[in-house]
Amino acid sequence: MALDNISTRSVKPRGTQLTEQHVNAVRAKAREIGYFSIALAQAFQYELMLPQREVIGEWLPRSEGGDGIPSRFDDKVWVGGLRWEQIDENWILTHKGSTCKGRIDLKQATMVREELGHVVQLWGALPKSGPVIIYEANAEPWNDKKFREVWRKLANIVNVPREFKNRDSHGGIRNVLIAGRYYLDLPRRRPGQRCSRDCRYWCGH
């Protein structure tokens, strides 16, 4: 493959990416304190390299959120995050996001499988519907600002340097132009990935 045919476009990498050791420490501390939702979100973000917004979703004004899930506390609706409907009885995740389009066998994703196991221990089975990542304090999806605040407190406890952010979890995915087509350049292999027909990945590592 000629190098002249390859170019990239992406946000400039931050240069600081969370390590597996950081992630495991945050997950363990989150579970210890009772934030099983953060442990699960962290596993999805790091191991499957999913952006924070595609994991925890976001709250939008009702006028912008379409058919999102309405809040019980204000006039906002939740959209965009992982839902249990995307995970079938065989723990296959079907996802159509900016960095992942296709099917992922979550049984092959060690961190995610472990966190889902804790969900089963707590509830007896995986829920059938609704948002995956729920804030324990109010039984609704997390507000992104609050999620980052609590994640940072957990990271401080386990000595993750302050320059490392939760948004660094995906590892620095880039768009790579090869012979006129853009491919996702993943920093590592995504476990259990089953691509759909329009799923285009390239690994240059």
C-alpha positions as CSV (number, residue, x, y, z in Angstrom):
1,M,0.0,0.0,0.0
2,A,1.6,3.3,-1.1
3,L,2.1,5.7,1.8
4,D,1.4,8.6,-0.6
5,N,-2.3,7.4,-0.6
6,I,-2.6,7.8,3.1
7,S,-3.6,10.9,5.0
8,T,-5.4,11.6,8.3
9,R,-8.0,13.9,9.6
10,S,-8.9,14.1,13.3
11,V,-8.7,16.2,16.3
12,K,-5.1,16.4,17.3
13,P,-4.3,13.6,19.8
14,R,-4.1,14.8,23.4
15,G,-0.9,12.8,23.9
16,T,-2.3,11.4,27.2
17,Q,-4.3,8.3,27.1
18,L,-5.6,6.2,29.9
19,T,-3.8,2.9,30.4
20,E,-5.4,-0.5,31.3
21,Q,-4.0,-0.1,34.8
22,H,-5.7,3.2,35.2
23,V,-9.0,1.8,33.9
24,N,-8.9,-1.2,36.2
25,A,-8.1,0.9,39.2
26,V,-11.0,3.3,38.5
27,R,-13.4,0.4,37.9
28,A,-12.5,-1.3,41.1
29,K,-12.8,1.9,43.2
30,A,-16.1,2.8,41.5
31,R,-17.6,-0.6,42.5
32,E,-16.1,-0.4,46.0
33,I,-17.9,2.9,46.6
34,G,-21.1,1.8,44.9
35,Y,-20.9,3.5,41.4
36,F,-21.3,0.3,39.4
37,S,-22.6,2.5,36.5
38,I,-19.2,4.3,36.3
39,A,-17.4,1.0,36.3
40,L,-19.6,-0.3,33.5
41,A,-19.3,2.9,31.5
42,Q,-15.5,2.9,31.9
43,A,-15.3,-0.6,30.6
44,F,-17.4,0.2,27.5
45,Q,-15.4,3.4,26.8
46,Y,-11.9,1.9,27.1
47,E,-12.3,-1.7,25.9
48,L,-14.7,-1.0,23.0
49,M,-13.2,2.5,22.3
50,L,-16.6,4.2,22.4
51,P,-16.9,8.0,22.9
52,Q,-18.3,9.1,26.3
53,R,-21.4,10.5,24.6
54,E,-22.2,7.2,22.9
55,V,-22.0,5.3,26.2
56,I,-23.7,7.6,28.8
57,G,-25.8,9.6,26.3
58,E,-26.7,13.3,26.9
59,W,-29.6,15.4,28.1
60,L,-31.1,17.8,25.6
61,P,-34.0,20.3,25.8
62,R,-37.2,18.6,24.9
63,S,-37.5,20.7,21.7
64,E,-34.2,19.2,20.5
65,G,-34.4,15.7,21.9
66,G,-37.1,14.2,19.6
67,D,-38.4,11.0,21.1
68,G,-35.8,10.7,23.8
69,I,-36.5,9.6,27.4
70,P,-38.0,12.5,29.4
71,S,-36.5,13.4,32.8
72,R,-38.6,13.3,35.9
73,F,-36.9,16.4,37.2
74,D,-36.9,19.0,34.4
75,D,-37.9,19.6,30.8
76,K,-35.1,17.7,29.2
77,V,-34.9,14.3,27.4
78,W,-32.1,11.8,27.3
79,V,-30.7,10.6,23.9
80,G,-27.7,8.9,22.3
81,G,-26.4,6.5,25.0
82,L,-26.3,2.7,25.1
83,R,-29.6,1.0,25.6
84,W,-30.3,-2.6,26.8
85,E,-32.3,-3.2,23.7
86,Q,-29.0,-3.1,21.8
87,I,-27.7,-6.2,23.7
88,D,-29.4,-9.5,22.9
89,E,-29.6,-12.7,25.0
90,N,-26.2,-13.8,23.7
91,W,-24.6,-10.6,24.9
92,I,-24.1,-9.4,21.3
93,L,-24.2,-5.6,21.1
94,T,-25.5,-4.0,17.9
95,H,-24.2,-0.4,17.7
96,K,-24.3,2.3,15.1
97,G,-22.1,5.1,16.4
98,S,-19.5,7.4,15.0
99,T,-16.6,5.0,15.7
100,C,-18.4,1.7,15.7
101,K,-21.0,0.3,13.3
102,G,-21.8,-3.4,13.6
103,R,-22.0,-6.2,16.1
104,I,-19.7,-6.8,19.0
105,D,-19.7,-10.1,21.0
106,L,-19.4,-8.7,24.6
107,K,-18.4,-12.1,25.9
108,Q,-15.1,-11.6,24.2
109,A,-14.6,-8.2,25.9
110,T,-13.1,-9.1,29.2
111,M,-13.8,-5.8,31.1
112,V,-17.3,-5.4,29.8
113,R,-18.1,-9.0,30.5
114,E,-16.9,-8.7,34.0
115,E,-19.0,-5.5,34.7
116,L,-22.1,-7.1,33.1
117,G,-21.5,-10.0,35.4
118,H,-21.9,-7.7,38.3
119,V,-25.2,-6.4,36.8
120,V,-26.4,-10.0,36.7
121,Q,-25.4,-10.5,40.3
122,L,-27.3,-7.4,41.4
123,W,-30.4,-7.9,39.3
124,G,-30.5,-11.6,38.5
125,A,-30.3,-10.9,34.7
126,L,-29.5,-8.1,32.3
127,P,-32.4,-5.6,31.9
128,K,-34.4,-5.9,28.7
129,S,-34.8,-2.2,28.0
130,G,-33.8,1.3,28.9
131,P,-30.5,3.2,29.3
132,V,-27.5,1.0,30.3
133,I,-25.7,3.6,32.3
134,I,-27.9,4.9,35.2
135,Y,-26.8,7.3,37.9
136,E,-27.4,5.5,41.2
137,A,-28.4,8.7,43.1
138,N,-31.5,9.4,41.0
139,A,-32.2,6.3,38.8
140,E,-31.8,8.4,35.6
141,P,-29.0,8.5,33.0
142,W,-26.0,10.6,34.1
143,N,-25.6,14.3,33.4
144,D,-22.3,14.4,31.6
145,K,-20.9,17.1,33.8
146,K,-21.8,15.2,37.0
147,F,-20.4,12.0,35.4
148,R,-17.0,13.7,34.7
149,E,-16.9,15.2,38.2
150,V,-17.5,11.9,40.0
151,W,-15.1,10.0,37.6
152,R,-12.4,12.6,38.4
153,K,-12.9,12.1,42.2
154,L,-12.5,8.4,41.7
155,A,-9.5,8.8,39.5
156,N,-7.9,11.1,42.2
157,I,-8.4,8.4,44.8
158,V,-6.5,5.8,42.7
159,N,-3.8,8.3,41.7
160,V,-4.6,8.7,38.0
161,P,-2.8,11.9,37.0
162,R,-5.0,15.0,36.6
163,E,-4.0,15.5,33.0
164,F,-5.8,12.2,32.1
165,K,-9.5,12.7,31.4
166,N,-12.4,10.3,31.1
167,R,-12.7,11.4,27.4
168,D,-9.2,9.9,26.9
169,S,-10.6,6.4,27.4
170,H,-11.1,5.6,23.7
171,G,-7.4,5.8,23.1
172,G,-7.2,8.4,20.2
173,I,-9.2,7.1,17.3
174,R,-8.4,8.8,13.9
175,N,-9.9,9.0,10.5
176,V,-7.4,7.8,7.9
177,L,-7.8,8.5,4.2
178,I,-6.7,5.6,2.0
179,A,-7.2,5.8,-1.8
180,G,-10.1,8.2,-1.5
181,R,-11.9,6.5,1.3
182,Y,-11.9,7.2,5.1
183,Y,-11.2,4.4,7.5
184,L,-11.2,4.4,11.3
185,D,-7.6,3.9,12.6
186,L,-8.1,2.1,15.9
187,P,-5.3,2.3,18.5
188,R,-5.9,-1.4,19.4
189,R,-8.1,-4.3,18.3
190,R,-11.7,-4.0,19.4
191,P,-12.6,-7.4,21.0
192,G,-15.5,-9.3,19.5
193,Q,-16.0,-6.9,16.6
194,R,-18.4,-8.0,13.8
195,C,-18.5,-5.3,11.2
196,S,-21.6,-4.5,9.2
197,R,-21.3,-4.0,5.4
198,D,-20.6,-0.3,5.8
199,C,-18.1,-0.7,8.6
200,R,-14.6,0.3,7.4
201,Y,-11.6,-0.1,9.7
202,W,-7.9,-0.1,9.1
203,C,-5.1,-0.8,11.6
204,G,-1.8,0.8,11.0
205,H,-0.1,-0.4,14.1
